[in-house]
Amino acid sequence: MTTAAKPWAPLITAEQLQALLQQTPPPLLLDCSFDLTDSSAGERAFLDRHIAGARYAHLERELSAPKRPEGSIRGGRHPLPSREAFAKTVASWGLTPERGVVCYDLQGGPYAARAWWMLRWLGHGAVAVLDGGLAAWQATGGAVESGEAAPAQPASTYPLGDTTMPTVQADALLRLLGQVTVLDARAGERFRGETEPLDAVAGHIPGALNRFFKDNLGADGRFLPADTLRAAFEAMGLKPGQVVNQCGSGVTACHNLLALEHAGLTGSALYPGSWSEWSADPARPVARS
């Protein structure tokens, strides 16, 4: 019988990762780099350069379920797979409950945060995002390599654990409007409905507040200090357990969820379908401002 590794803090420094890689077993390294406008860009970047020993986790193939048929109003652009389906994916990576995971990307952490959230949702507590990503790793002299990842040694199975990452679906969220705080991670111009490059309808969920995910980062690409983030979230009136996070398709919302966790404000939920699902149903209300 295996013993699950103890939960980790949500962020890890490059120096801490260097030390972890000397342990047995070393953590599983996931490069989650992606580009919403070019779905092969992250994989090309991985082939060009990645942390030595990392494998690539593709947002649409491994960190999402297949999209619903054209015209469907359910699931959004990056629907969550079932926990059972994702358990099979992580088993194919060779992940076991006693092994830690470190996720990173080249975009400031939104795709790494999606992987972090999904692993926590699966019940895997020993997972963290590399603060500063590949740039921070290389700044410490960390080893990089190019080309395909070495073949994984699949685990026979991955046992589902208890999840501490709640989700809220569209119909429930509609009933909860006014009782919870909806936090939208998209850029301000998209939130206000001034532009919409990805979804058919512009605007936001009525009553939502806007926290662009990139505002969680400093100029160096690392997350702001926990107390700075906590002050910013509390200034917005956010209370743990009363926040539903969303974005365009349930990806960058995970960046805010990670930032909230880093700030000590735990218990917020994710609306996985997010704006891409919400706006696909003309019966749901839309606000613009």
N, C-alpha and C positions, 0 to 999 in steps of 0.2 A: 504494500500500500504506500503510495507516494504522499508526501506532505507538501501542501502548497506553500510557495514562498510568501513571506510576509509582505503586506502592501507597501508600496513605495510612495514617496512624495511625487507630485506630478511632473516636476522638472528635475533634470540632471545636468550638471556641468560637464564640459569636455574632460576636465581633470578627473571628475568622479567616474566617468565612463572609462578612462584609461585604467583606473584601478580595478573596476569591475571586470574588464576583459582579461585580467590575470587570474580570475577565479575559475573554478570548475563546478558546474558548467558555466561558460561565459554567457552573457545575455544574447538573445536573438536580436540582431540589428535589422530594422526595417527602414528602407529608404522609400518614402511615400511621396516624393516629388511629383507634381502634376501641374497641368495648365488646362483650365476649363475651356479654353478656345482651341486647344490643340492636344487631343487626348494621348498622343504618342510622345509629346515633348519631354515629359518626366522620365519615361523609359529611355529615351535617347540620352538624356543627361546622365542617367545612371550608368549606361554603357560607357560613357565618356569618362566618368569619375565618380567614385563612391567610397564610403568608409570601407576599409579592408574587412572582408567577411560579411558584409551586408547583403541582404536580398531585397529585391524590389517588390513592393506591394502596390498594385495598380488600383486606383480609386474605383474605376468602373467595373473591373473584372473581379476584384477580391474584397474591396471595402464597400461594395454596393451589391444589391440584387439586380437582376436584369430589369430594364425599364418596362413598364406596362405598355400594352399596345397603344399606338397613336390614337389620341382622343380620349384616353382614360383620364379621369380626374383623381385617381388614387396613386399615392406613392411618391410623386414628384420626380425630379430628374435623377436623383441618386437614392432610390429607395433602400431602406435597410433590408438585409437578408434576415431570415429567421436566425435565432440564436443557434439552433441546431445546424443550419447550413454553415454559419460562420465557424462553428466548432470544427466542422470537417475541414474548412480552409486552414485554420491555424494548426490542425493536426498534420496537414500536408506540408506545413512549414517545419515540422518537427518540434512544435511547441508542446511542452508538458507543464503541469501546474507548478512544478518546483523551479522552473527556469524563468528568469526575468526577461523583459523586452525593452529595448530602447528604440524609439521612433524618431525620425527626423525628416526634414524636407529642405528644399532650396528656397521656399517662399515665405519664411517667417513662421512656420509652424501650423498653418491651417489643416493641411492634409495629414501631418503627423498627429495633430490633435484628434482628427477623426479616428485614426487607428487607435490612439490612446483611449478615447471614449468607448470605442467598440470592444476593446479588450476588457476594459472595466465592466462594461455592460454584460460581457460574457461571464464575468466572475473572476477574471484574472487581475489580481491586485498589484502584482510586481511588474508594473509598466510605467515608463516615464518618457517624456519628450526631451530630446537633447536641446537645451537652451542655446539658441544661436545657430543651430543646424551645422551643416557641413563647414561653413566658414569658421565657426568657433572651433570645430574639431581641427581644422588645418592650422589655425592660429596657434594651437598647442603642440604642433608637430605630429599630429595623429596620422597614422598611415592611411593612404588611399590606394585604390586600384581601379582598373578599368575592365570592361568586358562583362560577360555573363557571370552570374553568381554560381558558386559551386552547387551541384545538386543537393537538395535537402534529403535528410533521412527521415521520412515521415513517421510520426507517432501513430500507434494503432488507433487511438481515439483521443479526444479531449473531453473530459467530463465537465458538464455544465455546472457552474457554481452559482451562488446567490449573487444577484446584481444589486449594486447600489446606485445605478444610473437610471432613473425613471424616464419614461417617455409619455407624451400626451398626443393623442390622435386628433385629427381635425374636428370631428363632431364634438368631442369632449371639450376641445379648446373653445369652440364657438359658444358652448354653454358657460364656460368659465370666464369669458371676457368681462372685465370689470372686477373680477375677484382675484385674478393673478396679474402679475406684471409680465408682459411679453417683451422680450429683449431681442431686437433685430440686429444682426451682426453685419449687415450689408453697408456699403458705402452710402454716405448721406444723400447723394443725388439719386440713388436708386430707392432708398427709403422714402424720400419725399415724392417720388414719382416723376422726377424731371427727366429721367432716362431709364430704359430697361433693355439691356443688351442681350439678355438670355431668356426671359420669359415673355409670354404673350401680353400680359397686363402689367402696367406700372402702378406702383403705390405700395401700401403696407397694411398690415392688419390693424383695424381700428384700436386705438388706445396704446399701441406698441411704443416703446422707447427705442432709441437708436444708439447703439454702441458699436461703431465700426471696429472690427476685430484688430485692425492694424494699430488702433490706439492703445492696445495692450503692450506694445513694443516700444523700446527706446530706439534712439538713433543707431545703436550698434546691432539692431536686429534681435536683441535678447528681450525677454519679458521684463517689464518694470518690476521694481521691488514689491513684495507682497503688501507692505503697509501702504504704498502708493496706490496700488490697485484697489485695495480694500476701501481707502478713502474715496476714490473715484466712484466705486460702485455704491457705497453708502450715500454719497451725495446725490445719486440718482434715486434714492429711496428703495433700493433693492434689499429684500429680506430673504435670507436662506429659506428654501422650501416653498417660496411663493413666486418663483421666477420660471417662466417657460422660454427657453432659448430657441431662436429660429434664425434663418438666413434665407438664401435663395433655394437651397436644396438639402439642408441639413448637414453641411460640411463645415463652413466657417463658423457656424454657431458653436461647434465643439471647441473652437479657440476661446470663445467667451466662457464656456463651461470650464475649460482648463484654467483660465485666468481667475475665475471665481474660486475654484478649488485651491489654487496657489495662494489666493488672498484669505483663505480660511472660511469662505462662505460656501459651504457644501449643501447639497440637497436639491439643486436646481434640476429642472427637467429639460428634455429636448423634444421639440416638435419635429420629427424626422422629415416629413414631407415638405415643411416650410413653405416659402412663398410660391414655389413652383407648383405645389399641390393646391394650396389655398386659392390661388388666383385662377386655377383651371376650372373652378366651379363658379359659374356666374351667380349662383344663389348666395355665395358668401360675400359679406360686406368688404368694401375696399375703401381706404382713406388715402388722401393725398394732401400734402402740405409742405 
